[in-house]
Amino acid sequence: MQSDLDIKAMDDDRIIIQRAYRNLLKCIKGTLSQEDQDNIRLAYEMAVKAHSAQRRKSGEPYILHPIAVAQICVEEIGLGPTAVICALLHDVVEDTDITLKEIEETFGERIAKIVDGLTKLDSAYNVDVPQAENFKKVLSTLVEDVRVVLIKMADRLHNMRTLGSMLKHKQLKIAAETTYIYAPLAHRLGLYNIKTEFQDLCMKITDPENYHEIARKLKETKKSRTNYIEDFIKPLKGELDDLNIPYRITGRPKSIYSIYNKIKTKKVSFEEIYDLFAIRIIVDVPIKKEKSACWQVYSVVTDVYSTIPERLKDWITTPKSNGYESLHTSVIGPGGRFVEVQIRSERMDEIAERGYAAHWKYKGMSNQHDVYESWLDSVRDLMENPEADALEFINDFKTNLFAEEVYIYTPKGDLQILPKGSSALDFAFSIHSDLGYHAVAIKVNNKLVPMGYKLKNGDQVHVTTNKSQKPNESWLKMVITGKARSKIRSALKEEKKKQAEFGKEAVERKLNNLKVDFESNIDTLIKYYGFKTRLDLYSAIASDEIKLSEFKNFKIENNKIVLITPVTEQGLVSHTVDNLELPKVEAKDTDKMKLLIGGESADHYDFSFATCCSPLPGDKVFAYLTSNAGLKIHRQSCANAPNLFANYGYRIMKAEWINISNKGFVAELVITGIDSGPGVIERLTQNISGKLGLNIRSFYIDGNEGYFEGRISIVVPSENYLVMAIKALKGLDGISSVYKAEA
């Protein structure tokens, strides 16, 4: 029997759920057909019933999540009733007893297909790379119905917004997946606001100290920024009014992530970043008048303020490959501050804000070719090989999500847009697979160049072919685009299959001579030599990498080869990846056991520090189980972390530094500033040793033409103390930047 408290809680839940549903309906603009109204209501009732016993980690009713996802689809992406229905149902097949067949019978084949695309694969589908397989499944639906990916974006966005109630290691994994695939994909689909929010939310999880520091400073400077924007706009208004073009002006700060990125790459402080915000001037004119109106506004802006010519970006004449159109320029505003000005039409602004969904609204209304269709064609090319390894597919797909691009021309003058860093061979494959396969010579601007030549904006490329030419392994090092890599790998695999046939025949003959059964022993040989597939073994035999003469040394019992497990250099038995066994070693007799792995002393494990990020004591770290080199310790901020968390989350272990003595750890600081003579060294050492009470292990300083850079190794008791020390040193007169050396 239910208590009064239980009944009240159920009533409260019902009110909250109904309120959320009403808010969703209010967001849907335009008139819905009776069929759409009925289906949305039906989907809502089905989802409420299916999720009735479920709650999120935060404790709220689970159904609030699909309702919120549906609202994001409408409000922030601009999708319609079909997406609302699918968003409401996106978790029912995965998490409840409702089947795809029931959804198809109730809502039809199209809705069922989208919901299927949103349903994760069973984790038993592939024990090695389940997340990569799930990514592949979702991304492969792009070519059939892009709404699957757009709804997935909304799902991920809501999950990121409500991540606070999850365990820290789960937050890191989800943030890594978001950084690795969702943020670049949002950019590629023109969802700039969502991409920006993804980046900020990920930084909030992976680097909370810097995130909150910048957020605090943005809040403190909000009033002064608002006043500055008003001062900037005042001289423009009269001139713009004279154009007799309807317009509006907005100003907003750059994202926390982009501000931090600039601080990190330019080694400057927050206060030294002048272009913290962008001014946007948006004109409301017919499509035919957009270009001329935007250039007229540009003329006014550059008449009023001094422009910086090299910062002009014209994405109106040549839109970005994701459909983005806008004029960007930087001018010197009041007080000598740099200000970025973006000029665009209302149509361009909507496409910039809502990306793909808005693009379809205006499809056919502009003279520009369908940029999304061109991109989707490249995704279709990747999907041509259904047997492609999931991780290979994801990595190839990621190269299609490039942010920077180069504009290249064919001999006939047709424009091709490629990722920045593409080679002449990438260009050949982008035109046609056969052109790439058979390329023997490439001319750029009428000059013969190597196939790996890196293309530059405005290059004109001519490819010479020969039918006898075919790809080789070295070609993979020359290309970066997903299409080129995928096509080259496919060609190499075909060649490998032909070669492997000879290897298979040879090994069959050899085993027959040894009087052992082929099928009963071939997998034993694969395991012994460390290959993944039979094809790999056959190919190695065909290329003489493995000598058949070695087979006579095998021990044979009862017509079977007895396997002797190889031993690694460290004297540890090698384990297969599938078992994910942790190689343990004898505990070391040391008083410096500061690293814990999985809650145990790291000295119990075979581990080493990753050379890609060289973590130091006190860094935030994690452990990654490699297939053949034990555990690798990486910084959480390592450039490879998103890839490892996203694709190999099941290999990640918790790791942390603990300080079991009062000795602290050594950290190296890089300090730059104004070289005011001998007093600089005294001032720094006095503050570090005297005021902060820290021990200096080493000190190097180099001054040149009024500027100095110093590298100082100090001993600090904790990471928090290091943050305080950096903040204190930044506050000294004449100091430009202070940061921890990465490696």
C-alpha positions in Angstrom: 0.0 0.0 0.0 1.4 3.4 -1.0 2.0 6.0 1.6 0.7 9.6 1.4 4.3 10.7 0.7 4.7 8.3 -2.2 1.4 9.5 -3.7 2.5 13.1 -3.3 5.8 12.4 -5.0 4.0 10.8 -7.9 1.7 13.7 -8.2 4.6 16.1 -8.1 6.4 14.1 -10.8 3.3 14.1 -13.0 3.0 17.9 -12.7 6.7 18.4 -13.6 6.4 16.0 -16.6 3.2 17.7 -17.9 4.7 21.1 -17.6 7.8 20.0 -19.5 5.6 18.6 -22.3 3.6 21.8 -22.5 6.8 23.8 -22.8 7.9 21.5 -25.7 4.6 22.0 -27.5 4.9 25.8 -27.1 8.3 25.7 -28.9 6.9 24.1 -32.0 6.3 27.0 -34.4 3.9 26.9 -37.3 0.7 24.9 -37.7 0.9 21.1 -37.2 -1.3 18.7 -39.2 -3.7 16.6 -37.2 -1.6 13.5 -37.9 1.5 15.2 -36.5 -0.4 16.4 -33.4 -1.7 12.9 -32.8 1.7 11.2 -33.3 3.5 13.6 -31.0 0.9 12.9 -28.3 1.1 9.2 -28.9 4.9 9.2 -28.8 4.8 11.2 -25.5 2.3 8.8 -23.9 4.3 5.8 -25.0 7.6 7.2 -23.7 6.0 8.2 -20.4 4.7 4.7 -19.8 7.9 3.0 -21.0 10.2 5.1 -18.8 7.7 5.3 -15.8 9.9 3.3 -13.5 13.2 4.9 -14.5 15.0 7.8 -13.0 18.2 9.7 -14.0 21.3 9.9 -11.8 20.1 13.2 -10.5 16.9 11.6 -9.2 14.5 13.3 -11.6 12.0 11.2 -13.7 13.8 9.8 -16.8 11.1 11.0 -19.2 12.3 14.6 -18.7 15.4 13.7 -20.7 13.7 12.7 -24.0 11.3 15.7 -23.6 14.3 18.0 -23.2 16.1 16.4 -26.2 12.9 17.0 -28.3 12.9 20.7 -27.2 16.5 21.2 -28.2 15.7 19.7 -31.6 13.0 22.3 -32.1 14.4 25.4 -30.4 18.2 25.1 -31.1 18.4 23.1 -34.2 15.2 24.0 -35.9 13.8 20.5 -36.6 10.2 19.6 -37.2 7.5 17.2 -35.8 9.2 14.0 -37.1 12.3 14.8 -35.1 10.2 15.6 -32.0 8.5 12.1 -32.2 11.9 10.4 -32.7 13.5 12.3 -29.9 10.7 11.4 -27.5 11.2 7.7 -28.4 15.0 7.7 -28.8 15.7 5.6 -25.7 12.7 3.3 -25.5 14.1 0.5 -27.6 17.4 0.6 -25.8 16.2 0.9 -22.2 12.6 -0.5 -22.1 10.6 -3.5 -23.4 9.2 -1.7 -26.4 10.5 -3.1 -29.7 11.3 -1.5 -33.1 8.5 -3.6 -34.6 6.0 -1.9 -32.2 7.2 1.5 -33.2 7.0 0.7 -36.9 3.4 -0.6 -36.5 2.4 2.5 -34.6 4.4 5.3 -36.4 5.5 3.8 -39.7 8.8 2.8 -41.2 10.5 6.2 -41.4 10.1 6.9 -37.6 11.2 3.3 -36.8 14.3 3.7 -39.0 15.4 6.9 -37.3 14.8 5.4 -33.8 16.8 2.4 -34.8 19.7 4.7 -35.8 19.6 6.3 -32.4 19.6 2.9 -30.6 23.1 1.8 -29.4 24.4 -1.6 -30.4 24.5 -4.3 -27.8 27.9 -4.0 -26.0 28.4 -7.7 -26.7 28.5 -6.9 -30.4 32.2 -6.2 -30.2 34.1 -6.5 -27.0 37.1 -4.7 -28.3 35.6 -1.4 -29.6 31.9 -1.2 -28.7 32.0 2.7 -28.6 33.6 2.8 -32.1 31.0 0.5 -33.4 28.2 2.6 -31.9 29.8 5.7 -33.5 30.0 4.0 -36.8 26.3 2.9 -36.7 25.1 6.4 -35.9 27.4 8.1 -38.4 26.5 5.7 -41.2 22.9 6.9 -41.0 24.0 10.3 -42.2 23.7 9.3 -45.8 20.1 8.0 -45.3 18.6 10.6 -42.8 20.8 13.3 -41.3 18.1 13.8 -38.6 19.5 10.8 -36.7 22.8 12.6 -36.1 21.0 15.9 -35.4 18.8 14.2 -32.7 22.0 12.5 -31.4 23.6 16.0 -31.1 20.6 17.2 -29.0 20.8 14.0 -26.9 24.5 14.6 -26.2 24.0 18.3 -25.5 21.4 17.6 -22.8 23.5 14.9 -21.3 26.5 17.3 -21.2 24.3 20.0 -19.5 23.2 17.6 -16.8 26.4 15.7 -16.3 27.1 17.0 -12.7 25.4 14.0 -10.9 27.6 11.4 -12.6 30.9 10.0 -11.2 34.0 12.0 -12.3 35.5 9.2 -14.4 32.2 8.8 -16.3 32.2 12.6 -16.8 35.7 12.4 -18.3 34.7 9.6 -20.7 31.6 11.4 -21.9 33.5 14.7 -22.3 36.3 12.9 -24.2 33.7 11.4 -26.6 32.2 14.8 -27.1 35.5 16.5 -27.8 36.6 13.6 -30.1 33.6 13.3 -32.4 30.5 15.4 -31.4 32.1 18.9 -31.3 33.8 18.5 -34.7 30.6 17.0 -36.2 28.6 19.9 -34.8 31.0 22.3 -36.5 30.8 20.3 -39.8 27.0 20.5 -39.7 27.1 24.3 -39.1 25.8 24.0 -35.5 28.2 26.7 -34.2 26.3 27.4 -31.0 26.2 23.7 -30.1 29.8 23.2 -31.0 30.8 26.1 -28.8 28.7 24.9 -25.9 30.2 21.4 -26.3 33.7 22.8 -26.1 32.9 24.9 -23.0 31.1 22.1 -21.2 34.0 19.7 -21.9 36.5 22.2 -20.6 34.4 22.6 -17.4 34.9 18.9 -16.8 38.5 18.4 -17.9 40.0 21.8 -16.7 37.6 23.2 -14.1 40.1 25.6 -12.6 40.8 27.5 -15.8 37.2 27.3 -16.8 35.8 28.9 -13.6 38.7 31.5 -13.6 37.8 32.7 -17.1 34.0 32.6 -16.4 34.6 34.7 -13.3 36.6 37.3 -15.2 34.0 37.4 -18.0 31.3 38.1 -15.4 33.4 40.8 -13.8 34.1 42.5 -17.1 30.6 42.2 -18.5 29.6 45.8 -17.8 32.7 47.3 -19.2 32.4 45.1 -22.4 28.8 46.2 -22.8 29.8 49.9 -22.5 32.6 49.4 -25.0 30.3 47.7 -27.5 27.9 50.7 -27.2 30.8 53.1 -27.8 31.9 51.1 -30.8 28.5 51.1 -32.4 27.7 54.8 -31.9 29.8 56.2 -34.8 28.6 53.5 -37.1 24.8 54.0 -36.7 24.5 57.3 -38.6 26.5 56.0 -41.5 24.6 52.7 -41.6 21.2 54.4 -41.5 22.2 56.4 -44.6 22.4 53.1 -46.5 18.6 52.7 -46.2 19.2 48.9 -45.5 17.3 47.3 -42.6 19.9 46.0 -40.1 20.6 45.1 -36.5 23.8 45.0 -34.5 24.6 42.4 -31.8 27.7 41.8 -29.7 28.6 38.8 -27.7 31.7 37.4 -25.9 33.8 34.6 -27.4 33.4 31.2 -25.7 35.4 30.3 -22.6 37.1 27.6 -24.5 38.2 29.8 -27.4 39.5 32.5 -24.9 41.5 29.8 -23.0 42.8 28.5 -26.3 44.2 31.9 -27.1 45.7 32.3 -23.7 47.4 29.0 -24.0 48.7 29.3 -27.6 49.7 33.0 -27.4 51.0 32.7 -23.8 49.1 35.8 -22.7 46.9 36.7 -19.8 43.1 37.2 -19.9 43.6 40.9 -19.6 45.9 41.0 -22.7 43.2 39.5 -25.0 41.6 42.4 -26.7 39.2 40.6 -29.1 37.1 39.0 -26.3 34.0 39.7 -28.3 32.7 40.0 -31.8 30.3 42.6 -33.2 27.8 41.2 -35.7 26.0 43.4 -38.2 23.0 41.6 -39.8 21.2 43.0 -42.8 17.6 42.1 -43.8 17.6 42.1 -47.6 16.5 39.7 -50.4 18.9 37.0 -51.4 19.9 38.8 -54.7 21.0 41.9 -52.8 22.9 40.1 -49.9 26.4 40.4 -51.3 26.2 44.0 -52.3 24.5 45.0 -49.0 27.2 43.2 -47.0 30.0 44.9 -48.9 28.4 48.3 -48.4 28.3 47.7 -44.7 31.9 46.6 -44.8 32.8 49.9 -46.6 31.1 51.9 -43.8 32.9 50.0 -41.0 36.3 50.4 -42.7 35.6 54.1 -43.3 34.9 54.7 -39.6 37.6 52.4 -38.2 41.1 51.5 -39.3 41.0 48.0 -40.7 43.6 45.2 -40.5 43.7 43.9 -44.1 45.2 40.5 -43.4 42.3 39.7 -41.2 39.6 40.0 -43.9 37.8 36.7 -44.5 35.4 36.6 -47.4 33.1 33.6 -46.9 30.3 35.3 -48.9 32.0 34.9 -52.3 33.3 31.4 -51.4 31.2 29.9 -48.5 32.8 27.4 -46.1 32.3 23.8 -47.0 29.7 23.5 -44.3 27.6 26.3 -45.8 28.8 29.1 -43.5 28.5 32.5 -45.2 29.8 35.8 -43.7 32.3 38.6 -44.0 34.8 38.8 -41.2 37.2 41.6 -40.6 39.1 43.1 -37.6 39.4 46.8 -37.0 41.0 49.0 -34.4 38.2 50.3 -32.2 38.1 53.0 -29.5 41.1 52.8 -27.1 43.2 51.0 -29.7 41.5 47.6 -29.1 41.1 45.0 -31.8 37.4 44.3 -32.6 36.2 41.5 -34.8 33.2 42.5 -37.0 31.0 39.9 -38.7 28.7 41.0 -41.5 26.0 38.8 -42.9 22.3 38.6 -43.9 19.4 37.3 -41.9 19.5 34.1 -44.0 23.2 33.7 -43.5 22.8 34.2 -39.8 20.1 31.6 -39.5 22.3 29.1 -41.3 25.2 30.0 -39.1 23.2 29.5 -36.0 21.2 26.4 -37.0 23.4 24.8 -39.6 22.0 21.9 -41.6 18.3 22.4 -40.7 18.3 26.0 -41.8 20.2 25.1 -44.9 17.3 22.9 -46.0 14.9 25.8 -45.4 16.7 27.9 -48.0 17.7 25.0 -50.3 17.5 26.1 -53.9 17.1 29.8 -53.1 20.7 30.7 -53.6 23.1 30.1 -56.5 25.6 28.3 -54.3 26.0 24.5 -55.0 24.7 22.2 -52.3 27.7 22.1 -50.0 26.1 19.5 -47.7 25.3 17.2 -50.5 29.0 17.3 -51.6 30.1 16.5 -48.1 27.5 13.7 -47.7 28.9 12.2 -51.0 32.3 12.0 -49.3 30.7 10.2 -46.3 29.0 7.8 -48.8 32.4 7.0 -50.2 33.6 6.0 -46.8 30.5 3.7 -46.4 31.2 1.8 -49.6 33.4 -0.7 -47.7 31.0 -2.2 -45.1 33.8 -4.5 -43.8 36.0 -1.5 -42.8 37.3 -1.7 -39.3 35.2 0.5 -37.0 38.2 2.5 -35.6 39.5 3.0 -39.1 36.1 4.3 -40.2 35.9 6.7 -37.3 39.4 8.1 -37.9 38.7 8.5 -41.6 35.4 10.1 -40.8 37.0 12.6 -38.5 39.2 13.9 -41.3 35.9 14.9 -43.0 35.1 17.1 -40.0 37.9 19.6 -40.7 37.6 23.1 -39.4 40.2 24.7 -41.7 40.2 24.3 -45.5 42.0 25.1 -48.7 40.5 26.1 -52.1 41.9 24.2 -55.0 41.1 24.4 -58.8 40.9 21.7 -61.4 42.5 22.3 -64.9 39.0 23.5 -66.1 38.8 26.0 -63.2 36.3 24.1 -61.0 36.6 24.7 -57.3 37.4 21.9 -54.9 37.5 22.4 -51.1 39.8 20.2 -49.1 41.0 20.1 -45.5 44.0 22.2 -44.7 47.2 20.0 -45.0 45.8 18.0 -47.9 48.3 16.7 -50.5 48.2 16.6 -54.2 47.3 12.9 -54.0 44.3 13.8 -51.7 43.1 16.1 -54.5 43.4 13.2 -57.1 41.2 11.0 -54.9 38.7 13.8 -54.2 38.0 14.1 -57.9 37.6 10.4 -58.6 38.8 7.2 -57.0 40.3 6.0 -60.3 42.2 9.2 -60.8 43.8 8.6 -57.4 44.5 4.9 -57.9 46.3 5.4 -61.2 48.1 8.8 -60.5 51.7 8.7 -61.6 52.6 12.4 -61.9 51.0 15.6 -60.5 51.5 19.2 -61.6 50.6 22.1 -59.5 50.5 25.5 -61.3 52.2 23.8 -64.3 55.1 22.6 -62.2 55.8 18.9 -61.4 55.5 18.2 -57.7 55.8 15.1 -55.4 52.5 13.4 -54.7 52.8 14.4 -51.1 53.0 18.1 -51.9 50.9 20.1 -49.4 48.3 22.2 -51.3 47.9 25.9 -50.8 44.9 28.2 -51.5 44.5 28.9 -55.2 46.6 26.0 -56.4 45.6 24.6 -59.8 46.2 20.8 -60.0 46.6 18.5 -63.0 46.9 14.7 -62.5 48.6 12.3 -65.0 47.5 8.7 -64.8 48.7 5.3 -66.0 46.4 2.2 -65.8 49.3 0.0 -64.6 49.8 2.2 -61.5 48.4 1.0 -58.2 48.6 2.3 -54.6 51.3 1.1 -52.2 51.8 1.4 -48.4 53.8 4.6 -48.7 50.7 6.4 -50.1 49.0 6.2 -46.7 51.7 8.6 -45.4 51.0 11.1 -48.1 47.3 11.6 -47.6 45.1 12.9 -44.8 41.5 12.8 -46.2 39.2 10.0 -45.2 38.3 9.2 -48.7 41.9 8.8 -49.9 42.9 6.8 -46.9 39.8 4.5 -47.2 40.3 3.9 -50.9 44.1 3.2 -50.5 43.5 0.8 -47.7 40.8 -1.0 -49.7 43.2 -1.4 -52.6 45.9 -2.6 -50.4 43.6 -5.1 -48.8 42.6 -6.5 -52.2 46.3 -6.9 -53.0 46.9 -8.5 -49.7 44.0 -11.0 -50.3 45.6 -12.1 -53.6 49.0 -12.5 -51.9 47.4 -14.3 -49.0 46.0 -17.0 -51.3 49.6 -18.2 -52.0 50.4 -18.1 -48.3 47.3 -20.2 -47.4 48.3 -22.8 -50.0 51.8 -22.9 -48.6 50.8 -23.4 -45.0 48.2 -26.0 -45.9 50.9 -28.0 -47.6 53.3 -27.6 -44.7 50.7 -28.7 -42.1 49.8 -31.7 -44.3 53.4 -32.7 -44.4 53.6 -32.5 -40.6 50.4 -34.7 -40.5 48.4 -32.2 -38.5 44.9 -30.9 -39.3 44.7 -27.4 -40.9 41.5 -26.2 -39.3 42.4 -27.5 -35.8 45.8 -25.7 -35.8 45.7 -22.6 -37.9 44.2 -20.4 -35.1 47.0 -21.7 -32.7 49.6 -20.4 -35.2 47.8 -17.0 -35.5 47.9 -16.6 -31.7 51.6 -17.8 -31.5 52.8 -15.2 -34.0 50.6 -12.4 -32.6 48.4 -11.8 -35.6 44.7 -10.7 -35.5 43.4 -12.6 -38.5 44.2 -15.6 -40.8 44.7 -13.1 -43.6 47.5 -11.4 -41.7 49.2 -14.8 -41.1 48.9 -15.9 -44.8 50.2 -12.6 -46.0 53.2 -12.8 -43.7 54.0 -16.3 -45.0 53.6 -15.2 -48.6 56.0 -12.3 -48.1 58.5 -14.6 -46.3 58.1 -12.7 -43.1 57.5 -16.0 -41.4 59.6 -19.0 -42.5 57.7 -22.2 -43.0 60.9 -24.1 -41.9 60.2 -22.9 -38.4 57.1 -25.1 -38.2 59.2 -28.3 -37.8 60.4 -27.0 -34.4 56.8 -27.0 -33.0 55.9 -29.6 -30.4 53.1 -31.8 -31.7 50.8 -33.9 -29.5 47.7 -35.8 -30.7 47.9 -34.2 -34.1 47.9 -30.7 -32.5 50.5 -28.0 -32.2 51.2 -27.3 -28.5 51.5 -23.5 -28.0 54.3 -22.1 -25.9 53.4 -18.6 -24.8 56.1 -16.0 -25.7 57.7 -14.0 -22.9 58.0 -10.2 -23.0 61.3 -8.3 -22.5 60.2 -7.6 -18.9 59.9 -11.3 -18.2 56.1 -11.1 -18.0 53.7 -13.4 -19.7 52.0 -11.5 -22.5 48.2 -11.4 -22.3 45.7 -11.0 -25.0 43.9 -7.7 -25.3 40.5 -9.5 -24.9 41.3 -10.6 -21.4 42.4 -7.1 -20.4 44.5 -8.6 -17.6 46.7 -6.2 -15.8 50.4 -7.2 -15.8 51.4 -7.2 -12.1 54.9 -7.2 -10.8 56.6 -7.5 -7.4 56.1 -4.6 -5.1 59.1 -2.3 -5.1 60.9 -1.4 -1.9 60.7 2.4 -2.2 59.4 5.4 -0.2 58.2 7.2 -3.3 55.0 5.3 -4.1 53.0 8.4 -4.9 51.0 7.0 -7.8 47.9 5.0 -7.3 46.3 2.9 -10.1 42.8 1.6 -9.4 43.3 2.5 -5.7 46.5 0.3 -5.4 50.2 1.4 -5.4 51.3 1.7 -9.0 54.5 -0.2 -8.1 52.4 -3.4 -8.2 51.9 -2.9 -12.0 54.0 -2.9 -15.1 53.6 0.8 -16.1 55.4 3.6 -17.8 54.8 7.3 -18.5 53.4 8.2 -21.9 56.0 10.1 -24.0 53.2 12.1 -25.7 52.4 14.1 -22.6 55.2 13.2 -20.1 53.1 13.5 -16.9 54.7 14.7 -13.8 53.9 14.1 -10.1 50.9 16.2 -9.1 49.3 16.2 -12.6 45.8 14.9 -13.1 46.3 11.5 -14.8 44.7 8.3 -15.9 46.1 4.8 -16.8 45.6 3.2 -20.2 46.1 -0.5 -20.7 48.0 -1.0 -24.0 47.9 -4.3 -25.9 51.6 -5.1 -25.5 53.3 -2.5 -23.4 51.6 -2.7 -20.0 49.9 0.4 -18.5 50.7 3.9 -19.8 50.1 6.9 -17.6 48.7 9.9 -19.4 47.8 13.4 -18.3 44.0 14.0 -18.4 44.9 17.0 -20.7 46.9 14.8 -23.1 46.1 15.5 -26.8 45.5 11.7 -27.2 43.1 11.5 -24.2 39.9 12.2 -26.2 40.7 9.4 -28.6 41.6 6.9 -25.9 38.5 7.7 -23.7 36.2 7.7 -26.7 37.3 4.5 -28.4 39.0 2.5 -25.7 37.1 3.5 -22.6 37.0 -0.1 -21.3 40.9 0.0 -21.1 41.0 3.2 -19.0 41.8 2.9 -15.2 41.6 5.5 -12.5 45.0 6.8 -11.5 46.0 9.6 -9.2 49.0 11.0 -7.4 49.1 11.1 -3.6 51.6 12.9 -1.5 52.7 10.5 1.3 55.5 12.6 2.5 56.1 16.3 3.0 58.7 16.4 0.2 56.2 17.6 -2.5 57.0 17.4 -6.2 59.0 19.4 -8.7 57.2 21.6 -11.3 58.9 23.7 -13.9 57.4 27.2 -14.6 58.0 29.3 -17.6 57.9 33.0 -16.9 58.1 35.9 -19.4 58.1 39.6 -18.8 59.9 42.9 -19.2 63.7 42.7 -18.7 64.3 45.6 -16.3 67.9 44.6 -15.4 69.5 42.6 -12.6 66.6 43.3 -10.2 64.4 40.8 -12.1 66.1 37.7 -10.7 66.1 39.1 -7.2 62.4 40.0 -7.4 61.5 36.5 -8.6 63.6 34.6 -6.2 62.4 36.8 -3.3 58.8 36.1 -4.1 59.2 32.4 -4.7 61.5 31.6 -1.8 60.7 34.5 0.6 57.0 35.2 0.3 55.8 31.9 -1.0 58.2 29.8 1.0 59.0 27.4 -1.9 62.3 25.7 -2.6 63.9 26.5 -6.0 65.6 23.5 -7.5 66.9 25.2 -10.7 66.8 28.6 -12.3 67.5 29.7 -15.9 66.8 33.1 -17.3 67.6 34.7 -20.7 67.1 38.4 -21.5 67.0 39.9 -24.9 66.0 43.4 -26.2 63.8 44.3 -23.2 62.2 40.9 -22.9 63.1 37.9 -20.7 62.1 34.3 -20.4 62.9 32.3 -17.3 62.5 28.6 -16.5 62.3 27.9 -12.8 61.9 24.5 -11.2 60.2 24.7 -7.8 59.1 22.1 -5.2 55.5 22.4 -4.3 53.5 20.3 -1.8 50.4 20.0 -4.1 48.8 20.9 -7.4 46.5 23.5 -5.6 49.6 25.2 -4.2 51.1 25.3 -7.6 48.0 27.1 -9.0 48.3 29.6 -6.1 52.0 30.2 -6.9 51.3 30.8 -10.6 48.6 33.3 -9.7 50.8 35.1 -7.2 53.7 35.4 -9.8 51.4 36.7 -12.5 50.4 39.6 -10.2 54.0 40.9 -10.1 54.8 44.1 -12.0 56.4 43.5 -15.4 55.4 39.8 -15.6 53.6 39.0 -18.8 52.9 35.3 -18.4 53.4 32.4 -16.1 52.6 28.8 -16.9 53.6 25.3 -16.1 55.9 23.6 -18.7 54.0 20.8 -20.3 57.0 18.5 -21.0 
